[in-house]
Amino acid sequence: MEYTRGFLRAPSLEIAERWHGVYAKHPTKALVTMEPEAGVRIVASPGGSGMTLSMGLGEKTISEMEWE
């Protein structure tokens, strides 16, 4: 925290709350993609890696879709 105070100006750097997340993961697949109806695509990104992989996964998903 002392290091952070050297470059970040904030009212307080005390930890206000904590969060424990549980990420949904398929037991055998790294990625789950479904198309329940034409023009609708559901993509479940890898558990815990969504923010890291989302841009590449989004680009791949859009490029695979057929546009009318």
Secondary structure in CASP SS format (residue, H / E / C, confidence):
PFRMAT SS
TARGET T0000
AUTHOR 0000-0000-0000
METHOD secondary structure of the structure
MODEL  1
M C 1.00
E H 1.00
Y H 1.00
T H 1.00
R H 1.00
G C 1.00
F C 1.00
L C 1.00
R C 1.00
A C 1.00
P C 1.00
S C 1.00
L C 1.00
E C 1.00
I C 1.00
A C 1.00
E C 1.00
R C 1.00
W C 1.00
H C 1.00
G C 1.00
V C 1.00
Y C 1.00
A C 1.00
K C 1.00
H C 1.00
P C 1.00
T C 1.00
K C 1.00
A C 1.00
L C 1.00
V E 1.00
T E 1.00
M E 1.00
E E 1.00
P E 1.00
E E 1.00
A C 1.00
G C 1.00
V E 1.00
R E 1.00
I E 1.00
V E 1.00
A E 1.00
S C 1.00
P C 1.00
G C 1.00
G C 1.00
S C 1.00
G H 1.00
M H 1.00
T H 1.00
L H 1.00
S H 1.00
M H 1.00
G H 1.00
L H 1.00
G H 1.00
E H 1.00
K H 1.00
T H 1.00
I H 1.00
S H 1.00
E H 1.00
M C 1.00
E C 1.00
W C 1.00
E C 1.00
END
